[in-house]
């Protein structure tokens, strides 16, 4: 019997998405959840709409109305056509060793990034945008050139599905490699834990902005990295450098939270100051809620 996606709910937990059989099914389920979230969100009626659709206007051809969307939302939407969108998109996923971490939410950081990126690929290829993909650790390891052609979504999903944790992270180097491959202005989406040299990362992203690219960063972090819930003494090991430190959880918690807060706030200030969208992607948060949160802060379509 064929497996089907779960029925509609407010948001989709990572555990539910992780249990789905294929990356394509995960992507489709997340996008369907995003659609429902947009129809229910307080941003409905502003310019924040699902990118493949716009609200029906008098004079529109009734044959373009999506009646499935109407059945779910009680609102009339018409599909956009290729000439309404048609941008070039590069999706970049950090596959460095630190992205293998997961504290029990059902997904590691890499798996969360894979699903988030797959959902974006599903959404963007569906509206006939030219979508490409880069996987990197200390350099660009796999690259699917952006294209609008039959089978492009399958190529993107296969590359994503084969991603495995690699070496240390060098986001700035990968950004430069992507920069050198760009053909025209468009959108760059980066999914990374940003455990890297912050100044070099920000400089690399600013270089893309200077090229005229719109840049979005999904900062993928495990909930334990944000809350430090550990209650006992233990050894913490940096999987990329091998450095180890012995500490007692409760006594180290506040200093850790202060340091992480300052580190993250620094990224937020620098990126938003450069005109770059920043969205925290906590791996315990529903994936469609993460995407909806980003669209809400944008106040505009994809």
C-alpha positions as CSV (number, residue, x, y, z in Angstrom):
1,X,0.0,0.0,0.0
2,X,1.4,3.4,-0.9
3,X,2.3,5.7,2.0
4,X,0.5,9.0,2.2
5,X,1.2,12.2,4.1
6,X,-0.5,12.8,7.4
7,X,-3.7,14.8,7.5
8,X,-3.6,18.6,8.0
9,X,-2.7,20.0,11.4
10,X,-1.6,23.3,12.8
11,X,2.1,22.5,12.3
12,X,4.2,19.5,11.5
13,X,6.6,18.3,14.2
14,X,10.1,17.2,13.1
15,X,9.4,13.7,14.5
16,X,6.4,13.4,12.1
17,X,8.3,14.6,9.1
18,X,11.3,12.4,10.0
19,X,9.0,9.3,9.9
20,X,8.0,9.9,6.2
21,X,9.5,7.5,3.7
22,X,11.1,9.7,1.1
23,X,12.6,13.2,0.9
24,X,10.1,14.1,-1.8
25,X,7.2,13.1,0.5
26,X,8.7,15.1,3.3
27,X,9.1,18.2,1.0
28,X,5.6,18.0,-0.3
29,X,4.2,17.6,3.2
30,X,6.1,20.6,4.5
31,X,4.9,22.7,1.6
32,X,1.3,21.7,2.1
33,X,1.7,22.6,5.8
34,X,3.1,25.9,4.8
35,X,0.1,26.6,2.5
36,X,-2.3,25.9,5.3
37,X,-0.2,28.1,7.7
38,X,-0.2,31.0,5.2
39,X,-4.0,30.8,4.9
40,X,-4.4,30.8,8.7
41,X,-1.6,33.3,9.5
42,X,-2.1,37.0,10.6
43,X,-0.2,38.0,7.4
44,X,-3.0,36.8,5.2
45,X,-4.2,39.7,3.1
46,X,-0.8,41.4,3.0
47,X,1.8,40.7,0.4
48,X,2.9,37.5,2.2
49,X,1.4,34.8,0.0
50,X,2.5,31.4,-1.1
51,X,4.7,32.2,-4.1
52,X,3.0,29.9,-6.6
53,X,-0.4,31.6,-6.0
54,X,-2.1,35.0,-5.8
55,X,-5.6,36.0,-4.8
56,X,-8.3,35.8,-7.4
57,X,-9.1,39.3,-8.9
58,X,-12.2,40.2,-11.0
59,X,-11.4,39.6,-14.6
60,X,-9.1,36.6,-13.9
61,X,-9.7,33.4,-16.0
62,X,-11.8,31.1,-13.7
63,X,-10.0,28.1,-15.1
64,X,-6.8,29.3,-13.3
65,X,-8.5,29.0,-9.8
66,X,-7.0,26.2,-7.7
67,X,-10.1,24.6,-6.3
68,X,-8.1,22.3,-3.9
69,X,-6.7,25.4,-2.2
70,X,-10.2,26.8,-2.1
71,X,-11.5,23.7,-0.4
72,X,-8.9,24.0,2.3
73,X,-9.0,27.7,2.9
74,X,-12.3,29.0,1.6
75,X,-10.4,31.6,-0.4
76,X,-9.9,31.9,-4.2
77,X,-6.3,31.7,-5.5
78,X,-5.1,31.6,-9.0
79,X,-1.8,30.0,-10.1
80,X,1.0,32.3,-11.3
81,X,2.7,31.5,-14.6
82,X,6.3,31.2,-15.4
83,X,6.7,34.9,-16.5
84,X,5.4,36.0,-13.0
85,X,8.4,34.5,-11.2
86,X,11.3,33.0,-13.1
87,X,14.2,33.9,-10.8
88,X,17.5,32.1,-10.4
89,X,17.9,30.4,-6.9
90,X,20.9,28.8,-5.4
91,X,20.3,26.6,-2.3
92,X,23.4,26.0,-0.2
93,X,23.5,23.4,2.6
94,X,26.3,23.1,5.1
95,X,27.3,19.4,5.4
96,X,30.3,19.9,7.8
97,X,30.8,17.5,10.7
98,X,29.0,19.7,13.3
99,X,25.8,19.4,11.3
100,X,25.6,15.7,12.3
101,X,24.6,16.7,15.8
102,X,21.1,15.9,17.1
103,X,19.8,15.7,20.7
104,X,16.7,13.6,20.2
105,X,14.2,15.7,18.3
106,X,14.0,13.1,15.5
107,X,16.4,15.0,13.2
108,X,20.0,16.0,13.2
109,X,20.8,19.5,12.1
110,X,21.8,18.2,8.7
111,X,18.5,16.2,8.3
112,X,16.6,19.3,9.3
113,X,18.5,21.4,6.7
114,X,17.9,18.7,4.1
115,X,14.2,18.8,4.6
116,X,14.0,22.6,4.8
117,X,16.0,22.8,1.5
118,X,13.9,20.1,-0.1
119,X,10.7,21.9,0.7
120,X,12.1,25.1,-0.8
121,X,13.2,23.2,-3.9
122,X,9.8,21.7,-4.2
123,X,8.1,25.0,-3.9
124,X,10.4,27.0,-6.2
125,X,10.6,24.4,-9.0
126,X,6.8,24.2,-8.9
127,X,6.7,27.9,-9.8
128,X,9.2,27.4,-12.6
129,X,12.1,29.1,-11.0
130,X,15.7,28.1,-12.0
131,X,16.9,26.3,-8.9
132,X,20.4,25.0,-8.2
133,X,22.0,23.3,-5.2
134,X,25.4,23.4,-3.5
135,X,26.6,21.1,-0.7
136,X,29.7,22.1,1.2
137,X,31.9,21.6,4.2
138,X,35.4,23.1,3.9
139,X,34.7,23.6,0.1
140,X,31.9,23.0,-2.4
141,X,31.5,19.2,-2.5
142,X,28.5,18.7,-4.8
143,X,26.8,21.1,-7.1
144,X,23.7,21.0,-9.2
145,X,23.5,23.9,-11.6
146,X,20.3,26.0,-11.6
147,X,17.9,25.1,-14.4
148,X,14.3,25.0,-15.4
149,X,13.9,21.7,-17.1
150,X,12.2,18.3,-16.6
151,X,13.6,16.3,-13.8
152,X,15.3,19.2,-12.0
153,X,13.5,18.6,-8.8
154,X,14.5,14.9,-8.9
155,X,18.1,15.9,-9.4
156,X,18.0,18.3,-6.5
157,X,16.4,15.8,-4.1
158,X,18.8,13.0,-5.1
159,X,21.8,15.2,-4.3
160,X,20.2,16.3,-1.0
161,X,19.3,12.8,0.0
162,X,22.9,11.6,-0.6
163,X,24.4,14.4,1.6
164,X,26.5,13.1,4.5
165,X,28.5,14.9,7.2
166,X,32.0,15.8,6.0
167,X,35.0,17.8,7.2
168,X,35.4,21.1,9.0
169,X,33.3,24.1,7.8
170,X,34.6,26.9,5.6
171,X,31.4,28.7,4.6
172,X,33.3,31.7,3.2
173,X,35.2,29.5,0.7
174,X,32.0,27.8,-0.5
175,X,30.3,31.2,-0.9
176,X,33.2,32.4,-3.0
177,X,33.0,29.3,-5.2
178,X,29.2,29.9,-5.6
179,X,29.8,33.6,-6.3
180,X,32.1,32.6,-9.2
181,X,29.4,30.4,-10.8
182,X,26.6,33.0,-10.7
183,X,25.2,34.0,-14.1
184,X,22.7,36.6,-13.1
185,X,21.0,38.2,-10.1
186,X,18.7,36.0,-8.0
187,X,18.2,34.5,-4.6
188,X,20.8,32.7,-2.4
189,X,19.5,30.5,0.5
190,X,22.1,29.2,3.0
191,X,21.2,26.5,5.6
192,X,24.1,26.3,8.2
193,X,24.8,26.1,11.9
194,X,27.3,29.0,11.2
195,X,29.9,27.3,13.5
196,X,32.6,29.0,11.6
197,X,34.7,32.2,11.5
198,X,31.8,34.7,11.8
199,X,33.6,37.7,10.2
200,X,34.6,35.6,7.1
201,X,31.1,34.2,6.8
202,X,29.5,37.7,7.0
203,X,32.1,39.1,4.5
204,X,31.2,36.2,2.1
205,X,27.5,36.9,2.3
206,X,28.1,40.7,1.9
207,X,30.0,39.9,-1.3
208,X,26.9,38.1,-2.7
209,X,24.8,41.1,-1.7
210,X,27.2,43.4,-3.5
211,X,26.7,41.3,-6.6
212,X,23.0,42.1,-6.4
213,X,21.8,38.8,-4.9
214,X,19.0,38.6,-2.4
215,X,20.4,36.5,0.5
216,X,18.6,34.4,3.1
217,X,20.3,32.6,6.0
218,X,18.6,29.8,7.9
219,X,20.6,29.4,11.1
220,X,20.1,25.7,11.9
221,X,20.7,24.9,15.6
222,X,19.7,22.0,17.8
223,X,17.5,23.0,20.8
224,X,20.2,21.7,23.2
225,X,22.7,24.1,21.6
226,X,20.3,26.9,22.5
227,X,19.2,25.9,26.0
228,X,22.1,23.7,27.3
229,X,19.8,21.3,29.3
230,X,22.6,19.1,30.5
231,X,22.4,18.3,34.3
232,X,25.6,16.3,34.9
233,X,29.3,16.6,34.5
234,X,30.5,15.4,31.2
235,X,33.0,15.8,28.4
236,X,32.0,17.9,25.4
237,X,33.9,17.3,22.2
238,X,34.2,19.5,19.1
239,X,33.6,17.1,16.3
240,X,35.4,19.2,13.8
241,X,38.6,20.1,15.8
242,X,38.6,17.2,18.3
243,X,39.0,19.6,21.2
244,X,37.5,18.3,24.4
245,X,36.4,20.1,27.6
246,X,35.1,18.6,30.9
247,X,32.4,20.7,32.6
248,X,29.5,20.5,35.0
249,X,26.2,21.3,33.2
250,X,24.3,23.4,35.7
251,X,27.4,25.5,36.7
252,X,28.4,26.2,33.1
253,X,24.9,26.9,31.8
254,X,24.6,30.6,32.3
255,X,28.0,31.5,31.0
256,X,27.3,29.2,28.0
257,X,23.9,30.8,27.3
258,X,25.5,34.3,27.6
259,X,28.2,33.4,25.1
260,X,25.8,31.7,22.6
261,X,23.4,34.7,22.9
262,X,26.1,37.2,22.2
263,X,27.4,35.1,19.3
264,X,23.9,34.7,17.7
265,X,23.0,38.4,18.3
266,X,26.3,39.3,16.5
267,X,25.2,37.4,13.5
268,X,21.7,38.8,13.5
269,X,23.0,42.4,13.8
270,X,25.7,42.0,11.1
271,X,23.4,40.1,8.6
272,X,20.4,42.3,9.0
273,X,22.6,45.4,8.8
274,X,23.8,44.1,5.4
275,X,20.3,43.6,4.2
276,X,20.4,39.8,4.6
277,X,17.4,37.9,5.9
278,X,18.1,35.9,9.0
279,X,15.9,33.1,10.4
280,X,16.6,30.9,13.3
281,X,15.9,27.2,12.5
282,X,15.6,25.3,15.8
283,X,15.5,21.6,14.9
284,X,12.8,21.1,17.5
285,X,10.5,23.6,15.7
286,X,8.1,22.4,13.0
287,X,9.6,22.9,9.5
288,X,6.6,24.6,8.0
289,X,6.5,27.0,11.0
290,X,10.2,27.9,10.4
291,X,9.4,28.7,6.7
292,X,6.2,30.6,7.7
293,X,8.2,32.6,10.3
294,X,10.7,33.7,7.6
295,X,7.9,34.7,5.2
296,X,6.2,36.7,7.9
297,X,9.4,38.7,8.6
298,X,9.9,39.3,4.9
299,X,6.5,40.8,4.4
300,X,6.6,39.9,0.7
301,X,6.5,36.9,-1.6
302,X,9.3,34.6,-2.5
